[in-house]
C-alpha cells in the first residue's frame, strides 16, 4: 500500500461553538476491524441540522459529544460512494459497488470510511443506479427520519389510500422527502404540507394535495380556513419543532386514534432549537415529554440511534429506483467549504438538502 493509500483527508472539528471551526487534515486510513466491514471511498455527503447542533454542543454535555464522535472529531452522517475494500464476510457487497448509507453517530466528512454491513449497526444499501452520488447522499438520514415518522411511529403503510397526513416543514430536508413518501409510496388520500408561501409551489410539486402557507395562515387560523378537517387526520408529522401544532392544532385536527410524531424537540425560545436548553429548562422539557408519551399519541423520533435502517434504507432505495422519491438539492459545496455549508443550513431556509462533494 502506498503512502497516499495509508491516509485519507477529513474535515476535522477543532472546537465546539457557533463558529464552524473545521480544518482539512490528513488522517490514517480506517481499518476493517470486522469481517463484515467495507471500506467506502466517499463521493458525497450532506448537511443535516443535527450536525450543526452537534457542532455547537447542543443537547448533550460537550464532553459526552467528544466521546461519542471520537477523536479527532469528524462530523457527517450521510454518505454515498464506492466500495474499495471488503472484509471476508461483507456479502453482498463487492469492490466497485456503489453504495449509500448512514454513519452510526458521525464520521462521513472525509474521503474514506469503514462501514458495518451486518447486525444492528448496519446502515448501508446499494445506491440506486439512476441517482448520482450527490443525490444519493441527500437521502439516507433525512429519509430514515421521514420513514420513521410516517411508517414506524406514524403507523402508515404502502397503499394506505384512506390516510390523511399533515406535514409541518414540508419544504425542508426531512419534510420534502416525507411529502413524497406520503403521496407516492403510501398513496395517502390527503397530504397537506405546511411551508412558507414562497415554497408553496415547490411543495405542491412534490405531491402535496394542499399547501398551508404558515406566513399567511397561522396555526390558530387553520380551523377557520379548513373547517372540514376537524377530527379527520391520522397523523401530524412535525419536522421543525413548532410546538403550536401539538398544543393548539392536534386536539382539533386528529382523529381519536390519530398520532403526533415530531422530528425535533419543541423549542423553548423562538428561533432556537429545542436542544438549546439549560438544566432547569431541560427538566421541564423532560417532564413535558413524559406527560405526552403517557397519552400514547405522541412520539419523538430518535435523532441518531434507533432509526429503522434495516427496513427503511431498502425501502428508500426502492422508492428512488421506482421514481417515487427524488431528493432536491438546495445547494452544493466542496468538503473544504463545509463551514459555509453549515452556515447555510443554520439559516433555516434550506429548500431540500445541502450536498457536500468529497472526492
Wavefront OBJ file of the C-alpha trace (Angstrom):
o trace
v 0.000 0.000 0.000
v 1.422 3.402 -0.991
v 1.800 6.368 1.356
v -1.244 8.035 -0.158
v -3.296 4.892 0.358
v -2.428 4.876 4.044
v -4.060 8.253 4.623
v -7.334 9.997 3.986
v -8.444 13.617 4.119
v -11.115 14.797 6.570
v -12.789 17.984 7.780
v -11.898 17.889 11.473
v -13.856 19.894 14.037
v -11.350 21.583 16.322
v -13.691 23.106 18.938
v -17.406 23.291 19.703
v -19.151 26.596 19.137
v -21.236 28.822 16.925
v -18.376 29.405 14.512
v -17.828 26.496 12.162
v -14.229 25.609 13.026
v -13.135 22.878 10.599
v -9.609 22.055 9.458
v -8.791 19.858 6.463
v -6.470 17.211 7.914
v -4.656 14.061 6.810
v -5.742 11.092 8.948
v -4.848 7.392 8.926
v -6.921 5.240 6.610
v -9.698 3.393 8.506
v -9.044 -0.278 9.209
v -11.509 -3.083 8.547
v -11.957 -4.309 12.116
v -14.838 -6.740 11.497
v -15.342 -9.459 8.871
v -18.456 -7.681 7.585
v -16.769 -4.264 7.207
v -16.365 -2.496 3.886
v -14.118 0.463 3.103
v -16.021 3.119 1.165
v -14.415 5.901 -0.824
v -16.855 8.717 -0.181
v -18.023 10.715 -3.188
v -20.610 12.857 -1.418
v -22.162 13.556 1.939
v -24.668 16.191 3.091
v -25.553 18.557 5.915
v -28.347 17.756 8.374
v -29.440 20.239 11.070
v -28.492 17.742 13.754
v -24.865 18.096 12.621
v -24.586 21.829 13.302
v -26.432 21.290 16.584
v -23.808 18.653 17.363
v -21.088 21.108 16.302
v -22.460 23.662 18.759
v -22.539 21.036 21.507
v -26.312 21.209 21.968
v -28.417 18.508 23.587
v -25.600 16.742 25.470
v -22.599 17.812 27.530
v -19.675 18.621 25.234
v -17.531 16.011 26.995
v -20.050 13.336 26.059
v -20.236 14.595 22.468
v -16.446 14.271 22.217
v -16.653 10.696 23.435
v -19.467 9.782 21.039
v -17.923 11.445 17.994
v -14.409 10.202 18.732
v -11.045 11.852 18.323
v -10.285 13.602 16.078
v -13.843 14.869 15.715
v -15.173 14.242 12.204
v -18.843 15.036 11.680
v -21.112 13.907 8.846
v -23.843 11.288 8.857
v -24.824 10.568 5.233
v -22.544 9.024 2.645
v -22.586 7.853 -0.935
v -19.580 6.333 -2.620
v -17.795 3.246 -3.905
v -16.628 0.134 -2.072
v -12.826 -0.121 -2.392
v -12.133 -2.974 0.057
v -14.182 -5.615 1.863
v -13.917 -7.926 4.830
v -14.230 -11.690 4.417
v -17.930 -11.679 5.330
v -19.209 -8.489 3.672
v -21.509 -10.105 1.100
v -23.432 -8.972 -0.897
v -21.032 -6.021 -1.225
v -18.037 -6.226 -3.551
v -15.235 -3.917 -4.580
v -16.623 -1.481 -7.143
v -20.202 -1.478 -5.788
v -21.805 1.948 -5.392
v -23.472 2.335 -2.007
v -25.205 4.847 0.219
v -25.988 4.873 3.914
v -25.739 6.408 7.363
v -22.917 6.530 9.898
v -23.897 5.456 13.455
v -23.083 8.856 15.010
v -20.755 10.810 12.715
v -17.638 10.440 10.594
v -18.688 10.881 6.956
v -16.995 14.247 6.319
v -13.923 12.508 4.926
v -12.671 10.695 1.847
v -12.853 7.148 3.275
v -14.975 5.402 5.908
v -15.272 1.873 7.275
v -18.869 0.669 7.454
v -20.541 -2.373 9.010
v -22.770 -4.309 6.613
v -24.474 -6.657 9.088
v -26.012 -6.507 12.538
v -27.831 -3.700 14.303
v -25.185 -1.119 13.363
v -25.515 -1.808 9.631
v -26.978 1.105 7.687
v -25.921 0.650 4.075
v -27.608 -0.272 0.780
v -26.655 -0.333 -2.869
v -27.110 3.084 -4.467
v -29.986 3.248 -6.970
v -28.469 3.176 -10.436
v -30.381 6.227 -11.617
v -29.186 8.510 -8.806
v -25.959 10.474 -8.724
v -23.769 10.271 -5.637
v -24.761 13.837 -4.746
v -28.455 12.892 -4.874
v -27.965 9.622 -3.007
v -26.119 11.367 -0.178
v -29.131 13.592 0.488
v -31.497 10.741 1.267
v -30.362 8.273 3.968
v -30.599 10.154 7.280
v -33.422 12.565 6.388
v -35.213 9.774 4.555
v -34.989 7.475 7.576
v -36.374 10.218 9.822
v -39.262 10.697 7.375
v -39.797 6.934 7.158
v -39.784 6.622 10.945
v -42.254 9.484 11.276
v -44.678 8.171 8.696
v -44.339 4.394 8.925
v -42.568 3.230 12.100
v -44.228 5.653 14.529
v -46.914 7.166 12.311
v -48.465 3.784 11.529
v -48.904 4.344 7.785
v -48.402 1.611 5.214
v -47.947 1.485 1.467
v -51.185 1.942 -0.480
v -52.866 3.421 2.611
v -55.253 5.426 0.442
v -57.543 6.449 3.304
v -54.737 8.103 5.273
v -54.759 11.857 5.914
v -51.437 13.434 6.855
v -50.266 16.938 7.778
v -46.521 17.520 7.331
v -45.068 20.598 9.055
v -41.873 21.885 7.438
v -42.772 20.331 4.108
v -40.046 22.037 2.067
v -37.097 21.154 4.323
v -34.698 18.233 4.259
v -36.927 15.729 6.069
v -40.219 17.320 5.049
v -39.724 17.302 1.286
v -38.920 13.590 1.411
v -41.852 12.909 3.757
v -44.292 14.583 1.363
v -43.127 12.333 -1.476
v -43.258 9.183 0.641
v -46.756 10.020 1.892
v -48.069 10.940 -1.556
v -46.244 8.497 -3.824
v -45.291 5.480 -1.691
v -48.072 5.461 0.904
v -50.575 6.892 -1.556
v -52.351 8.811 1.203
v -55.741 10.219 0.312
v -54.798 13.678 1.607
v -51.297 15.037 2.101
v -51.253 18.583 3.454
v -47.921 20.371 3.681
v -47.091 23.396 5.814
v -44.456 25.711 4.340
v -43.833 29.376 3.592
v -45.862 30.852 0.763
v -42.713 31.260 -1.343
v -42.206 27.474 -1.242
v -45.854 26.551 -1.778
v -45.426 25.691 -5.463
v -42.402 23.533 -4.654
v -44.331 21.571 -2.015
v -47.301 21.122 -4.331
v -44.930 19.819 -6.992
v -43.712 17.163 -4.562
v -47.234 15.732 -4.407
v -48.956 17.619 -1.580
v -52.682 17.941 -2.275
v -52.978 21.070 -0.130
v -50.333 23.560 0.979
v -50.849 25.662 4.118
v -48.632 28.799 3.982
v -47.728 29.490 7.600
v -46.881 33.130 6.853
v -50.443 33.710 5.660
v -52.420 31.176 7.696
v -51.193 30.942 11.313
v -51.764 27.752 13.273
v -54.724 29.269 15.119
v -56.480 30.122 11.843
v -56.222 26.704 10.170
v -59.614 25.577 11.598
v -61.392 28.562 10.036
v -59.736 28.021 6.648
v -60.266 24.239 6.588
v -63.335 23.567 8.783
v -63.991 20.136 7.221
v -60.618 18.897 8.530
v -61.847 18.706 12.131
v -61.117 15.293 13.650
v -60.213 13.682 10.306
v -56.408 13.376 10.246
v -54.476 10.223 11.072
v -51.107 11.862 11.553
v -49.293 15.143 12.090
v -45.582 14.861 11.282
v -43.717 17.885 12.662
v -40.294 18.266 11.046
v -39.358 21.606 12.653
v -40.339 21.503 16.342
v -43.168 24.069 16.270
v -44.999 23.126 19.445
v -48.142 25.044 18.493
v -49.119 22.257 16.137
v -49.297 19.911 19.121
v -50.805 22.205 21.737
v -53.219 24.144 19.529
v -53.919 22.163 16.363
v -53.607 18.461 17.193
v -56.609 18.315 19.592
v -58.815 19.760 16.845
v -57.310 18.086 13.770
v -56.547 14.494 14.766
v -58.906 11.549 14.926
v -59.319 9.882 18.292
v -56.770 7.319 17.064
v -54.560 9.918 15.399
v -50.874 10.369 16.209
v -48.493 13.286 16.573
v -44.896 12.483 15.621
v -42.108 15.045 15.770
v -38.574 15.017 14.412
v -37.443 17.860 16.686
v -37.722 18.820 20.328
v -40.202 21.644 20.992
v -38.400 24.983 21.190
v -38.440 26.984 24.435
v -37.407 30.210 22.696
v -38.336 31.479 19.217
v -35.561 30.976 16.727
v -33.610 28.488 18.857
v -33.621 24.687 18.566
v -35.272 22.679 21.327
v -31.907 21.175 22.275
v -30.663 24.609 23.327
v -31.844 24.427 26.944
v -30.197 24.658 30.340
v -30.533 22.221 33.222
v -33.723 23.805 34.583
v -35.460 24.085 31.210
v -34.246 20.587 30.375
v -36.010 19.187 33.440
v -39.205 20.998 32.479
v -38.923 19.695 28.928
v -38.373 16.149 30.147
v -41.474 16.284 32.334
v -43.500 17.714 29.465
v -42.408 14.935 27.116
v -43.171 12.265 29.728
v -46.751 13.526 30.068
v -47.187 13.482 26.315
v -45.760 9.991 25.934
v -48.240 8.787 28.558
v -51.095 9.635 26.167
v -49.825 7.052 23.683
v -50.326 9.521 20.824
v -47.054 11.454 20.932
v -43.655 10.273 19.713
v -40.263 11.956 19.301
v -38.212 10.343 16.535
v -34.743 9.366 17.814
v -32.172 11.688 16.305
v -29.133 9.433 15.918
v -29.740 5.971 17.325
v -32.781 3.800 16.869
v -33.683 4.843 13.331
v -35.233 1.961 11.325
v -32.307 1.428 8.944
v -32.906 -2.289 8.360
v -36.397 -1.682 6.961
v -36.147 1.943 5.934
v -32.997 2.095 3.796
v -34.060 -0.677 1.373
v -37.496 0.964 1.076
v -35.948 4.370 0.350
v -33.644 2.887 -2.293
v -36.554 1.047 -3.898
v -38.727 4.162 -3.997
v -35.863 6.089 -5.580
v -35.493 3.377 -8.238
v -39.240 3.437 -8.879
v -39.227 7.221 -9.266
v -41.423 7.776 -6.209
v -38.722 9.594 -4.250
v -36.318 12.211 -5.561
v -34.293 14.485 -3.291
v -33.998 18.169 -4.050
v -30.515 19.707 -3.926
v -30.676 23.103 -2.261
v -27.004 23.854 -2.953
v -23.691 22.068 -3.355
v -20.418 22.713 -1.516
v -16.962 21.138 -1.506
v -15.788 19.380 1.634
v -13.239 22.180 2.039
v -16.165 24.617 2.330
v -18.028 22.655 4.995
v -18.152 25.672 7.327
v -20.058 27.689 4.727
v -22.457 24.775 4.200
v -23.163 24.652 7.940
v -23.864 28.386 7.992
v -26.305 27.994 5.096
v -28.132 25.185 6.903
v -28.353 27.229 10.109
v -30.442 29.907 8.387
v -33.404 27.513 8.480
v -34.343 28.478 4.909
v -32.961 25.464 3.094
v -35.325 24.048 0.479
v -34.426 20.386 0.213
v -30.917 19.499 1.406
v -27.335 20.699 1.051
v -24.919 18.358 -0.738
v -21.197 18.105 0.030
v -18.894 16.786 -2.704
v -15.926 14.893 -1.275
v -13.823 13.054 -3.823
l 1 2 3 4 5 6 7 8 9 10 11 12 13 14 15 16 17 18 19 20 21 22 23 24 25 26 27 28 29 30 31 32 33 34 35 36 37 38 39 40 41 42 43 44 45 46 47 48 49 50 51 52 53 54 55 56 57 58 59 60 61 62 63 64 65 66 67 68 69 70 71 72 73 74 75 76 77 78 79 80 81 82 83 84 85 86 87 88 89 90 91 92 93 94 95 96 97 98 99 100 101 102 103 104 105 106 107 108 109 110 111 112 113 114 115 116 117 118 119 120 121 122 123 124 125 126 127 128 129 130 131 132 133 134 135 136 137 138 139 140 141 142 143 144 145 146 147 148 149 150 151 152 153 154 155 156 157 158 159 160 161 162 163 164 165 166 167 168 169 170 171 172 173 174 175 176 177 178 179 180 181 182 183 184 185 186 187 188 189 190 191 192 193 194 195 196 197 198 199 200 201 202 203 204 205 206 207 208 209 210 211 212 213 214 215 216 217 218 219 220 221 222 223 224 225 226 227 228 229 230 231 232 233 234 235 236 237 238 239 240 241 242 243 244 245 246 247 248 249 250 251 252 253 254 255 256 257 258 259 260 261 262 263 264 265 266 267 268 269 270 271 272 273 274 275 276 277 278 279 280 281 282 283 284 285 286 287 288 289 290 291 292 293 294 295 296 297 298 299 300 301 302 303 304 305 306 307 308 309 310 311 312 313 314 315 316 317 318 319 320 321 322 323 324 325 326 327 328 329 330 331 332 333 334 335 336 337 338 339 340 341 342 343 344 345 346 347 348 349 350 351 352 353 354 355 356 357 358 359
